[in-house]
Amino acid sequence: MGGFVDLLERSASVLSILGDRPKTLPPVPPLISPHVRGTDIYTVVLVTTILLMVRVAMDVSLLPALLPRTMRRSRQRKVSENVFYTCFYIATSVLGAAVYSAEPWSVNLFSNEPQVLPLFDPFPAPLSPLMRMYFLTELGFYVGALLFLIVDEHRKDFVVMVVHHVVSISLVVGSYLGGWVRFGAVVLALHDLGDVFLYGAKAAHNLGGCYGADTVIFVFFAVTFYVTRYVWVGGLDGWAGGRGKWRKGLLGRGGSAVLHLRLWADGSSRRAGG
């Protein structure tokens, strides 16, 4: 009998809680952020065109005039490609730092406390002019890199690099259109920082005669890659969970399927020599 009474009391408690729920549900966020402009596509086309022109100019005239004439043309092109990527990622790293410092929100990468609220409050997040330029520049770069990859001589890592660029474009477009710009900006900034050292090491290696500088730069890349992509990006699930266990990202738990997909594409491109 006592068990039956307890059951009735619990049922009454549940019903009272349900009765206290608000009668109206909060509005559903729009599928596409209202801060997106139709003219953004023109900015992407402009950025893509400028970056392609700079890359072609570096490949055809600028760097060949500075490199030794005895260097093979294929090696000159590798140096040109990696110098271009290094310069771009330095520029976007600086731009990403400027965007972060100008934004009214912040996250503490070293904290065990939940940090996800500033990334989604409000949602969709508003777009400052600097944040808008940051995303459109990144998108224009990856679109240009994909186009250059398609028209250029196909190498053994062609398929892997196409997958990498398509995944990158999808993530940038998805976070931009969906209003996840703060979350996306953090991920982009952490990814770009490691790529500065990666392509710098490649450029030094292909240039030759650097007396171990390429190895030193690559060590910086390995440390940066580990910290930014496996400790901090891999710990994004800890931010969201708020359980103070973001370091579990080191064990491969990851922030989400999307982040794992980007990390897989990045890792594949590294192994293929991209």
C-alpha positions as CSV (number, residue, x, y, z in Angstrom):
1,M,0.0,0.0,0.0
2,G,2.9,2.3,0.9
3,G,4.4,1.8,-2.5
4,F,1.2,2.7,-4.2
5,V,1.0,5.9,-2.2
6,D,4.6,6.8,-3.1
7,L,3.7,6.2,-6.8
8,L,0.8,8.6,-6.6
9,E,2.9,11.3,-4.9
10,R,5.6,11.0,-7.5
11,S,3.0,11.2,-10.3
12,A,1.4,14.3,-8.7
13,S,4.9,15.9,-8.4
14,V,5.6,15.2,-12.1
15,L,2.2,16.7,-13.1
16,S,2.8,19.8,-11.0
17,I,6.2,20.3,-12.7
18,L,4.6,19.9,-16.1
19,G,1.9,22.4,-15.1
20,D,4.5,25.0,-14.4
21,R,6.0,24.8,-17.9
22,P,5.5,27.9,-20.1
23,K,2.5,27.8,-22.3
24,T,4.4,29.2,-25.3
25,L,7.7,27.7,-26.6
26,P,10.6,30.0,-27.5
27,P,10.8,31.0,-31.2
28,V,12.7,28.6,-33.4
29,P,15.9,30.2,-34.7
30,P,15.9,30.9,-38.5
31,L,17.6,28.4,-40.8
32,I,19.8,31.2,-42.3
33,S,21.1,33.9,-40.1
34,P,19.3,37.3,-40.7
35,H,22.7,39.0,-40.6
36,V,23.8,37.3,-43.8
37,R,23.8,39.6,-46.9
38,G,23.2,38.7,-50.5
39,T,26.1,40.9,-51.5
40,D,28.5,38.7,-49.5
41,I,28.9,36.5,-52.6
42,Y,30.5,39.4,-54.4
43,T,33.0,39.8,-51.6
44,V,33.9,36.1,-51.8
45,V,34.4,36.4,-55.6
46,L,36.6,39.4,-55.2
47,V,38.7,37.8,-52.5
48,T,39.0,34.6,-54.5
49,T,40.1,36.6,-57.6
50,I,42.7,38.6,-55.8
51,L,44.2,35.6,-54.0
52,L,44.4,33.6,-57.3
53,M,46.1,36.5,-59.0
54,V,48.6,36.9,-56.2
55,R,49.3,33.2,-56.2
56,V,49.8,33.0,-60.0
57,A,52.1,36.1,-59.9
58,M,54.2,34.5,-57.2
59,D,54.4,31.2,-59.1
60,V,55.2,32.8,-62.5
61,S,57.3,35.8,-61.9
62,L,58.0,36.9,-58.3
63,L,59.6,33.9,-56.7
64,P,61.3,32.5,-59.8
65,A,63.2,35.8,-60.0
66,L,64.4,35.4,-56.4
67,L,65.1,31.6,-56.4
68,P,68.3,30.0,-57.8
69,R,68.1,29.4,-61.5
70,T,69.5,26.0,-61.0
71,M,66.5,24.9,-59.0
72,R,64.1,22.6,-60.8
73,R,60.8,24.2,-61.9
74,S,58.8,21.6,-59.9
75,R,60.7,22.5,-56.8
76,Q,60.2,26.2,-57.5
77,R,56.5,25.7,-57.6
78,K,56.5,23.9,-54.3
79,V,58.4,26.7,-52.7
80,S,56.0,29.3,-54.2
81,E,53.0,27.3,-53.0
82,N,54.2,27.0,-49.5
83,V,55.4,30.6,-49.2
84,F,51.9,31.7,-50.4
85,Y,50.2,29.5,-47.8
86,T,52.5,30.7,-45.1
87,C,51.9,34.4,-45.8
88,F,48.1,33.8,-46.0
89,Y,47.9,32.0,-42.7
90,I,50.0,34.7,-41.0
91,A,47.6,37.3,-42.3
92,T,44.5,35.4,-41.2
93,S,46.0,34.6,-37.8
94,V,46.6,38.4,-37.3
95,L,43.1,39.1,-38.6
96,G,41.6,36.4,-36.3
97,A,43.4,37.9,-33.3
98,A,42.0,41.4,-34.3
99,V,38.5,40.0,-34.6
100,Y,38.7,38.3,-31.3
101,S,40.0,41.3,-29.5
102,A,37.3,43.6,-31.0
103,E,34.4,41.2,-30.1
104,P,32.3,41.8,-26.9
105,W,32.6,38.1,-25.9
106,S,35.5,35.9,-24.9
107,V,36.4,32.3,-24.0
108,N,39.1,31.0,-21.6
109,L,40.9,28.1,-23.3
110,F,42.6,27.1,-20.0
111,S,39.4,27.0,-17.9
112,N,37.6,23.9,-16.7
113,E,34.4,25.9,-16.5
114,P,31.8,25.9,-19.3
115,Q,32.7,28.5,-21.9
116,V,30.1,27.8,-24.5
117,L,27.5,30.4,-23.5
118,P,29.3,33.4,-24.9
119,L,29.5,31.6,-28.3
120,F,25.7,31.3,-28.6
121,D,24.3,34.2,-26.7
122,P,22.6,35.7,-28.6
123,F,21.8,33.3,-31.4
124,P,22.2,33.8,-34.3
125,A,25.2,35.9,-33.3
126,P,25.5,39.4,-34.9
127,L,28.1,40.0,-37.5
128,S,30.5,42.8,-37.0
129,P,32.2,44.2,-40.2
130,L,35.5,42.7,-39.1
131,M,34.0,39.3,-38.4
132,R,32.2,39.3,-41.7
133,M,35.4,40.1,-43.6
134,Y,37.2,37.3,-41.6
135,F,34.7,34.7,-42.7
136,L,34.5,35.9,-46.3
137,T,38.3,36.0,-46.6
138,E,38.6,32.5,-45.4
139,L,35.8,31.3,-47.7
140,G,37.4,33.1,-50.7
141,F,40.7,31.5,-49.9
142,Y,39.4,27.9,-49.8
143,V,37.3,28.4,-52.9
144,G,40.4,29.7,-54.7
145,A,42.6,26.9,-53.4
146,L,40.0,24.4,-54.7
147,L,39.8,26.0,-58.1
148,F,43.6,26.1,-58.4
149,L,43.9,22.5,-57.3
150,I,41.4,21.5,-60.1
151,V,43.1,23.3,-62.9
152,D,46.7,22.7,-61.8
153,E,48.6,19.5,-62.5
154,H,47.1,16.7,-60.4
155,R,49.4,15.2,-57.8
156,K,49.1,12.0,-55.8
157,D,47.3,13.8,-53.0
158,F,44.7,15.3,-55.3
159,V,41.7,13.5,-53.9
160,V,42.7,14.0,-50.3
161,M,43.2,17.8,-50.8
162,V,39.9,18.1,-52.7
163,V,38.2,16.4,-49.7
164,H,40.0,18.8,-47.3
165,H,39.0,21.9,-49.2
166,V,35.4,20.8,-49.7
167,V,35.1,20.0,-45.9
168,S,36.6,23.4,-45.1
169,I,34.3,25.3,-47.4
170,S,31.3,23.4,-46.0
171,L,32.2,24.2,-42.4
172,V,32.9,27.9,-43.2
173,V,29.6,28.3,-45.2
174,G,27.6,26.3,-42.6
175,S,28.8,28.3,-39.6
176,Y,28.4,31.6,-41.5
177,L,24.9,30.9,-42.8
178,G,23.7,29.2,-39.6
179,G,24.8,32.0,-37.3
180,W,27.6,29.9,-35.6
181,V,30.1,32.6,-36.4
182,R,31.6,32.8,-32.9
183,F,32.1,29.1,-32.6
184,G,33.4,29.0,-36.2
185,A,35.8,31.9,-35.6
186,V,37.4,30.1,-32.6
187,V,37.9,26.9,-34.7
188,L,39.3,28.8,-37.7
189,A,41.7,30.8,-35.6
190,L,43.1,27.7,-33.9
191,H,43.5,25.9,-37.2
192,D,45.2,28.7,-39.0
193,L,47.8,29.2,-36.3
194,G,49.3,25.7,-36.8
195,D,49.3,26.0,-40.5
196,V,51.7,29.0,-40.3
197,F,54.4,26.7,-39.0
198,L,53.5,23.7,-41.2
199,Y,53.8,25.6,-44.5
200,G,56.8,27.6,-43.2
201,A,58.6,24.2,-42.6
202,K,57.6,23.0,-46.0
203,A,58.9,26.1,-47.7
204,A,62.2,26.0,-45.8
205,H,62.6,22.3,-46.6
206,N,62.0,22.7,-50.3
207,L,64.2,25.8,-50.4
208,G,67.2,23.9,-49.0
209,G,70.3,25.2,-47.3
210,C,68.4,26.3,-44.2
211,Y,70.7,24.3,-41.8
212,G,68.0,22.6,-39.9
213,A,65.6,25.6,-39.8
214,D,62.9,23.4,-41.4
215,T,63.2,20.9,-38.6
216,V,62.9,23.6,-35.9
217,I,59.9,25.1,-37.6
218,F,58.3,21.7,-37.9
219,V,58.8,21.1,-34.2
220,F,56.9,24.3,-33.5
221,F,54.2,23.1,-35.9
222,A,53.9,19.7,-34.1
223,V,53.6,21.4,-30.7
224,T,51.1,24.0,-32.0
225,F,49.0,21.4,-33.8
226,Y,48.8,19.2,-30.7
227,V,47.8,22.1,-28.4
228,T,45.4,23.9,-30.7
229,R,43.6,21.0,-32.4
230,Y,43.7,18.2,-29.8
231,V,43.7,20.0,-26.5
232,W,41.7,23.2,-27.3
233,V,39.6,22.2,-30.3
234,G,39.2,18.6,-28.9
235,G,38.1,20.1,-25.6
236,L,35.2,22.1,-27.1
237,D,32.9,19.3,-25.9
238,G,34.1,20.1,-22.3
239,W,33.1,23.7,-22.8
240,A,29.6,22.6,-23.8
241,G,29.2,20.0,-21.1
242,G,30.3,22.2,-18.3
243,R,31.7,19.2,-16.3
244,G,35.3,20.5,-16.1
245,K,36.7,17.7,-18.2
246,W,37.8,19.4,-21.4
247,R,41.1,17.5,-21.3
248,K,39.2,14.3,-22.4
249,G,39.6,15.8,-25.8
250,L,43.1,14.5,-25.6
251,L,41.7,10.9,-25.6
252,G,39.9,11.5,-28.9
253,R,36.4,12.2,-27.6
254,G,36.3,15.3,-29.8
255,G,33.9,18.2,-29.8
256,S,31.5,17.0,-32.4
257,A,31.3,14.9,-35.6
258,V,32.0,18.0,-37.6
259,L,35.2,18.8,-35.7
260,H,36.3,15.2,-36.1
261,L,35.6,15.4,-39.9
262,R,37.8,18.5,-40.2
263,L,40.6,17.0,-38.1
264,W,40.5,13.8,-40.2
265,A,40.7,15.8,-43.4
266,D,43.6,17.9,-42.0
267,G,45.4,14.8,-40.9
268,S,44.9,13.1,-44.2
269,S,46.3,16.0,-46.1
270,R,49.4,16.1,-43.9
271,R,50.1,12.4,-44.5
272,A,49.6,12.8,-48.2
273,G,52.1,15.7,-48.2
274,G,49.5,18.4,-49.0
